[in-house]
Amino acid sequence: MAKQSISLGTAPTGVGGDTPRSANIKINAMMDELYPLVGYGGVSDFGFSSSGNYVRYACGLQICWGYDVYTAAVTNLDNSGGNVYFAVKRAAFPAAFVLYPDVDAHFGVSGKLVWTSQVGDSSASFADFYIMSNGPFTLPGTFYWKAIGRWK
């Protein structure tokens, strides 16, 4: 629909302009056309749980993120090529995706080079990660993760 301008009439009294009723009919017609577009890319839902936070957009995009302080034991894989220390940590999404999301994680610990690697494919509700290092590291450490995908 083309823009419908409201005629204000002749100043200062407004003689010859649209009546309040005709002006509001034009406003309603334009709002009926624009209203469905407002929520297209806007936030549809957001929330949090003990496992993390999420935001859902009207276009179907969902972003989840979270962190957890990790204090469990770290295993030493002693092999002929050297020692590799590892643990497994799960990122449980606070809101499920409809398809497997793109997931990334990192682990923060003081004084040691540590890296993460995803274990297999993620599911719609969680992803598992190896936390690895070339030597022992002092716990606790903080496991950070984020997942991006579709919720509809």
SULLIN-V864454 format. One record per residue. N is the residue number from 1. RES is the residue in three letters. PHI is phi in whole degrees, -180 to 180 (NA if undefined). Layout:
n->N res->RES phi->PHI
n->N res->RES phi->PHI
This chain:
n->1 res->MET phi->NA
n->2 res->ALA phi->-77
n->3 res->LYS phi->-60
n->4 res->GLN phi->-112
n->5 res->SER phi->-80
n->6 res->ILE phi->-91
n->7 res->SER phi->-78
n->8 res->LEU phi->-88
n->9 res->GLY phi->76
n->10 res->THR phi->-90
n->11 res->ALA phi->-71
n->12 res->PRO phi->-94
n->13 res->THR phi->-93
n->14 res->GLY phi->85
n->15 res->VAL phi->-61
n->16 res->GLY phi->87
n->17 res->GLY phi->-87
n->18 res->ASP phi->-64
n->19 res->THR phi->-72
n->20 res->PRO phi->-54
n->21 res->ARG phi->-65
n->22 res->SER phi->-67
n->23 res->ALA phi->-64
n->24 res->ASN phi->-70
n->25 res->ILE phi->-63
n->26 res->LYS phi->-65
n->27 res->ILE phi->-62
n->28 res->ASN phi->-61
n->29 res->ALA phi->-63
n->30 res->MET phi->-70
n->31 res->MET phi->-66
n->32 res->ASP phi->-60
n->33 res->GLU phi->-78
n->34 res->LEU phi->-86
n->35 res->TYR phi->-55
n->36 res->PRO phi->-63
n->37 res->LEU phi->-82
n->38 res->VAL phi->-62
n->39 res->GLY phi->-86
n->40 res->TYR phi->-57
n->41 res->GLY phi->-110
n->42 res->GLY phi->-78
n->43 res->VAL phi->-70
n->44 res->SER phi->-95
n->45 res->ASP phi->-162
n->46 res->PHE phi->-153
n->47 res->GLY phi->-179
n->48 res->PHE phi->-153
n->49 res->SER phi->-147
n->50 res->SER phi->-66
n->51 res->SER phi->-95
n->52 res->GLY phi->155
n->53 res->ASN phi->-122
n->54 res->TYR phi->-150
n->55 res->VAL phi->-138
n->56 res->ARG phi->-117
n->57 res->TYR phi->-103
n->58 res->ALA phi->-59
n->59 res->CYS phi->-75
n->60 res->GLY phi->107
n->61 res->LEU phi->-74
n->62 res->GLN phi->-131
n->63 res->ILE phi->-125
n->64 res->CYS phi->-120
n->65 res->TRP phi->-154
n->66 res->GLY phi->-172
n->67 res->TYR phi->-153
n->68 res->ASP phi->-152
n->69 res->VAL phi->-79
n->70 res->TYR phi->-104
n->71 res->THR phi->-126
n->72 res->ALA phi->-72
n->73 res->ALA phi->-69
n->74 res->VAL phi->-112
n->75 res->THR phi->-94
n->76 res->ASN phi->-99
n->77 res->LEU phi->-91
n->78 res->ASP phi->-84
n->79 res->ASN phi->-136
n->80 res->SER phi->-66
n->81 res->GLY phi->-87
n->82 res->GLY phi->127
n->83 res->ASN phi->-91
n->84 res->VAL phi->-130
n->85 res->TYR phi->-101
n->86 res->PHE phi->-150
n->87 res->ALA phi->-147
n->88 res->VAL phi->-116
n->89 res->LYS phi->-132
n->90 res->ARG phi->-103
n->91 res->ALA phi->-101
n->92 res->ALA phi->-93
n->93 res->PHE phi->-75
n->94 res->PRO phi->-72
n->95 res->ALA phi->-142
n->96 res->ALA phi->-74
n->97 res->PHE phi->-97
n->98 res->VAL phi->-85
n->99 res->LEU phi->-126
n->100 res->TYR phi->-65
n->101 res->PRO phi->-82
n->102 res->ASP phi->-84
n->103 res->VAL phi->-126
n->104 res->ASP phi->-140
n->105 res->ALA phi->-150
n->106 res->HIS phi->-147
n->107 res->PHE phi->-126
n->108 res->GLY phi->-105
n->109 res->VAL phi->-144
n->110 res->SER phi->-76
n->111 res->GLY phi->78
n->112 res->LYS phi->-149
n->113 res->LEU phi->-75
n->114 res->VAL phi->-134
n->115 res->TRP phi->-133
n->116 res->THR phi->-120
n->117 res->SER phi->-146
n->118 res->GLN phi->-71
n->119 res->VAL phi->-92
n->120 res->GLY phi->65
n->121 res->ASP phi->-88
n->122 res->SER phi->-77
n->123 res->SER phi->-105
n->124 res->ALA phi->-75
n->125 res->SER phi->-124
n->126 res->PHE phi->-163
n->127 res->ALA phi->-144
n->128 res->ASP phi->-106
n->129 res->PHE phi->-133
n->130 res->TYR phi->-86
n->131 res->ILE phi->-108
n->132 res->MET phi->-128
n->133 res->SER phi->-154
n->134 res->ASN phi->-88
n->135 res->GLY phi->-163
n->136 res->PRO phi->-63
n->137 res->PHE phi->-133
n->138 res->THR phi->-85
n->139 res->LEU phi->-97
n->140 res->PRO phi->-82
n->141 res->GLY phi->-135
n->142 res->THR phi->-115
n->143 res->PHE phi->-98
n->144 res->TYR phi->-110
n->145 res->TRP phi->-146
n->146 res->LYS phi->-149
n->147 res->ALA phi->-138
n->148 res->ILE phi->-130
n->149 res->GLY phi->-171
n->150 res->ARG phi->-109
n->151 res->TRP phi->-106
n->152 res->LYS phi->-148
